[in-house]
C-alpha cells in the first residue's frame, strides 16, 4: 500500500480579527525574568539572567515579540498580571 502525505494550509486572509493587540501595550501585564533553559539539550538547567522583557521593535511588528536583552521570544519570560484598580 502506498503512503500519501496530506498538507493542510492555513487561510491567512482572515488573520486580522479586529481585536486590539495584546502585547506589552497592556499596562496590566508585565513580563519579568527570562525562564528559557539554554542547557535543556544536554540535560542541564541554565538560564541567561535576563531580568525583564524589552521589545526589539515597535508595537504591532514581529520584532515586538523578541527581547532586546536576551533574544528570546516573549513567551519565555514570566508573565505578571497586575490587578486593576477600580
N, C-alpha and C positions, 0 to 999 in steps of 0.2 A: 504494500500500500504506500502511495506517495504522500509525503508530508507537505502541507502547504502553509505558508506564512500569511497571517492576516495583519494588515496595518490599519490602525484606526487613527484618523487625523482629527484634531480639534477644530471647531469652527471659530476662527479668530475674528470674524466680523462682528460678533456680539460681545466683545471683550469689555467695553465700557458700559457699566451698569448704571451710571449716573450717581453712584454713591460717592460721597466725599472720600479722599484718600485717608488711610488710617495709619499713616506713618508718624514720625516724630512731631508733626504739627499739632497733634492732640496733646494739650497741656496736662492731661490727667494720666499720661503714660510716660514712664522714664525707662530707658534701657541702661542697665548698670554693667557690672563687670562681665567680661567675656568668659564663657564656660566651655569653649571648644577644647577638646582633648587632642593635642597635637601628637601624642605618643600612642594613640589607640592601635595603630597598625603593628606595633611591636609589643603590645600587651601591657603598656605602662600608663601612667597618667601624668600629663604635663600641660599646664595652661600657660598662656603667653603673658599674663599680667596686665592686660588692658583693663582699665578701671571703669571706663564709660564709653558708650557708643557715640561716635561723632560721624555724621553722614559725610560722604565724599562729595556728593553733588547736590544740586538744587532739588527742592521738593517736587515730587512727581516724576523724577527721572529714575532710571535703573541704578545709577550711581548713588542715589539717596539710601539704598538698602545695604551699601557696603561701608564698613567702618574705616575712617581715615587713619586711625591709630594702628589697628592690627590687620586690616584687610579682610576680616571675616564678615559673613552675612549677618544682618541684624538679628536673625533668629538664634544665633549662638550667644547673644547677650541676654542676661537675666532681665526679665520684664518686671517692672514695679508699677502696679496700678495705684495711683494716688486717689484718695477719696475726694469727692466733690463737695464743696461747701454750699449748702442751700440756704 
